[in-house]
Amino acid sequence: MPDDAPTGEYLELTGGRVHLFRGGSGEPVLFLHAAGGAGAWLEFHGQLAGAGFDVIAPDHPGFAMSDDFPLVEAMDDLVYHYLDVLDALGLERVHVVGASFGGWIAAELAVAASHRLRSLTLLSAAGLRLPEHPVPDIFLMPPPRLLETLFHDPPPVPAAEPGATPDIDTVLAAYRDTTALARICWTPYLNNPKLERRLHRISAPTLVVAPSDDRLIPVAHAQRYAALIPGARFAEVADCGHAMYFERPAEFAGVVASFLHTAQSALSGANQ
């Protein structure tokens, strides 16, 4: 089995179990997934692991194979949840990469506990409120409209077999993920009005990445993050939509891995 092949495992925390995939070897990278993509080891993860990193990809509370953790009711609860995850893994400091909803969690984690981060990477992160650049309501979108919103080039929807009925397990899993997402970000919708004025507290080296054709989280949100986080770098990947690590996994993994290697080299030099 190659070193970057993932293993699935569970962490026992107070309140329930966290499911995660882990693959690769090297500096630890905590990957916080978007509203979609839980419960899977994706090409993006494999590319990042293959670039020389120990990639840890947990399912958020209530998503995929993690337990519900009913006391995780708001974003600040998620921040402490992930500090508990780091403690349970025995990791004092990690690189944190977060995408969309997971990017919002990553930003809040960096605000609260920047000393636990070797670096921070935000991939089209939610979390900010920019009235002039609103985020459309994904809870109200029918599936075809959602695909158009998430992808620069939406994948074809496979035709249903005549007389076929929906897979009840798939339907229930999607409903559970959506319910877990709504529990955290229904009101206010996908943002924390206080986050913007706290971003100056982030001291970890930071990269903010946006897909050029993001129809869900406008690129202006990433630009605002980069402007307000001290020393943050900004990068944009062309011809890509919000479902970035599904649509352009190699490009996003390459940008992230390059930044992580640079950040790690800087940290190693500072410690010599």
N, C-alpha and C positions, 0 to 999 in steps of 0.2 A: 504494500500500500504506500503511495507517495506521501511525503511529509505534509503536504498541504491538503490531503484528503480530510474531509470533515468527520467529526464524531458528534453524535447527539447525546446530550446529557441533561441532568436536572440538578438544580441547586435547591437545597432545602432552606427556606427563609421563614421567619416568623410570619405566619399568615398564609403560607402556601409554597408551592414549588414553581420555580422558573425553569422553563425549557430553553436550551440554547444549543446552537451549533458552534463548533470550534474547529478550526483547521489552520495549518501552516505552523511556522516556527519563527521566532525572532521577537521583536518588540511587540507587546500586546496592544491590540487595537480593538476598542469596544465599538461595535457598529449598532446604531439605533435606527431601526427600520421605519419606513413611512407607514401611512395608513394601510397600504397594501404591501404584500411581500413577506408577511410573517410566516414562520413555520417552514422556511425553505432556505437551502443553501444555493445561492444564485451564482451565475457566471461571474458577476462583479466580485462576490466574496472570494471565489476561487482565484481570480486574477490578482486580487490584493494579497491573498495568502501566498500565491506563487511569487510575488515580488519581495518576499522575505519578511512577512509579518504573521504574528499569531492572532488570527482574526476570531473574535468572540462575538457572535450574533444572537442575542437573546430575543425571545418574544416578549413584548410588553405585557403587563398584567391584563388578563382578559382576552388576549390575542392568541390564536393558534393553539399551541400545546401548553402554554403557561396557565396557571390557576388564575382565578378572578381577582384575588386580593381585594375584597370588598371595601377595605379601609383606604385604598388608593382612590381618592375621590376628586383630586384636583392636581394641577401641575406641580405644586410644591411637594405633594405626596410622591409623585413620580421621581422627583429629584432625590428625595431621601431613599426611595426604593432602590435607585441605581447606586447610591452610595453603599447601601446594604449589599447589593450585588458585588460591587468591587471588594468590599470587606470579605464576603464569603469566598470570593475567588483568590483572596490573599494578594490583591494587587494594590499597591500604594499609589502608583501613578500609571496612567495609560494615555495613549492617543485615543481621542474620541471623535468618531465620524458619525454624523447624524443627517438623515435625509428627510425633508419635508416636515411631517409631524415629529419624526425623530430628531430632526435638526432643531426644532423648537426645544425639545427636551434637552438636547446637547447644549444649547445656548444657556438655558436656565441652570443646568448643572455647572457650567463654566462660571456663571455669575456667582453662584453660591459657594463653589468649592474649586476655584481655579487651581489651587495647589495640588489637586489630585490629577490634573491633566498635564501630560507631556505636550500635547498640542490639541487643537480644536479644528475640525473641518465641518463646515456647514454646506450641505448640498440642497440648494433651493429651499431653505428653511422657512417654515411658517413661524408664527409667534408675534409678528409685528402688526400694528394697526396703521395702515396708510389709506385714509379715506379716498385720496385721489387715485389710488391704485388698488381697488377692492379685490377681494378673493371671492370667486363665485361659490355658491353653496353646493357642495358635493352631495349633501344628503337629499337634495331635491332633484338630482339629475337621473334620468333614465340611463340604463347601461350604454346605449349607443352614443349619447351625448357625453357621458363620462369618458369614454374612449377617445372621442374627438378632443376633449379638454386635456387629457393626460399625455397624448402622443403627438409628436410632429407628423409622423406617418402612422396613423392608426392601423393596427393589424386587422386582417379580415376576420369577421365573426363567423365561425363555422356554422353551417346550416344544420338545423336540428333534424334528427331522423323523424320521419312520419310516425306519429303516435308515441314518440318518446316523452317520458315525463322527467322533470328536473330531478337531479340527484339530491335527495333530501339531506344527506350529510354535507354536501357542498353548500346548499342553501343555508343550513343551520350554522355552518362555520362562518360564512360571510355575514350572517346576521349577528353572530357573537362578536366578530371583529368590529362591525359598525357600531354596535351597542357600547363596546369598550371605548371606542374613539369618541362617541358622543358624550360619554360620561365625563371626559376631560375637557372637551372643546366645544360643547354646544353653546354655552353662554359664558363669556363672550365667544364668538365664533372664531376658532383657530388663532386666537391672539391673547396676549397679556398686555393690557394698556400700560403697565408699569415696567415692562421689560426694557423698552427703549432707553429709559433714563438710568438703567442699571448696567448697561453693556460696558461702560467705562471700567467696571470692576474686573473684567476679563484680562488676565495677564499672560495666559498661555499663547504661544505662537498660533496664529489663526489664518486659515484659508477659507474664503467664501467663494463657492462655485455656483454658477447659474447656467441652465440651458437657455439658448438664445430665444427659443420659441415656447416659453412657459406660459400656458394659457390658464394655469391655476394660481400659482404664486408669481405675480409679475416680477420681472427682473429688477424692478425698482426696489423690491424688498431686500434682495441680496445686496444691492448697492448701498442701501441704508445700513445694513449690518456691517458691511466693510468700512463704511465711513465712521461708524460709532465705536467699533472695537479697536482699541489702540494697536497700531502696527499691522492691522489685518491686510492680507493680500486678496485681490479679487481676480477671478478668472471666469471666462465664459466659453461654453462649448457650443459650437455652431450646429445648426440643423438638428436640433433635439428638443423634445418636449419635456414636460414635468416628470414623466416616468423614465427618468434619465438613466438609471442603472439597469433598466430593462432594455431601453432603446439603444443606448450607446455604452454598454458595459466596459468595453476595452478602453474607450476614450476617458471615461470618468475614473476608472481604476488607475489609468496611467497618470492622470493629473494628480489624483490623491496620493498615489505611491511616491511620485516625485517630491511632493511637498513633505510627506512623512519622512523620507530619507533626508531631506534638507534639514527639517526640524530636529531629527535625531542627531545628525552630525553637529549641529549647533549646540545641542545639549551636551554631547560628548566632549566637545571642545571646551565648553564652559566649566566642565567638571574636572578637566585635567590640571 
